[in-house]
Amino acid sequence: SSDRFESNSKEFITYSGKIHYITDFYDCAETFDKLLKQIDEESKDLNELPVAFDMEWSFNWTSGPDKTAVIQICCDLDNCYIVQVSKLKRIPASFVAYLNHPKTVLHGVNIKNDFRKLERDFPYIKADPLIEKCVELGTFYNQVFNSSERWSLANLALQTLKQKVDKARQVRMSNWNMPLSENQ
């Protein structure tokens, strides 16, 4: 029961870093070219670079899940990249290279299923290599704390940070195609 994860905090987690909202193929390619160079230049002493990863897509009760609409990447505490891929025919090679870079370790909740969906929507992106090097945060928590819970992002944040994530149904179940609202 989610009652186990009650918090005294009424506050939602807020993100104080910069959000980079990318909607254009060329902007996406240029951004991830720069991020790839940063890995090579600034992360020489690191074996792994932790990267938060999440995806969003709309769901139609008649036809099922739509194509992936948004990919979120946070490579440090100060920068989060929200890439609107719903209108892209292809994801730029630099973005795919970033995901597959030997130093990037993608972290998320239910992330393996996100990679499988990404491969279904963009068949040139292979899920298995991403799955092999990702960290499923719910599984990681269970291993560290000898638990066997099934975790949502909201419950995991409440359990570990004692803070709430705003997962309002009207936002979660909204249309994730362009343009995104401030709440999204």
Summary of the structure (lengths in Angstrom):
residues: 184
radius of gyration: 16.8
end to end distance: 26.9
largest distance: 50.2
contacts: 478
relative contact order: 0.19
helix: 37%
strand: 21%
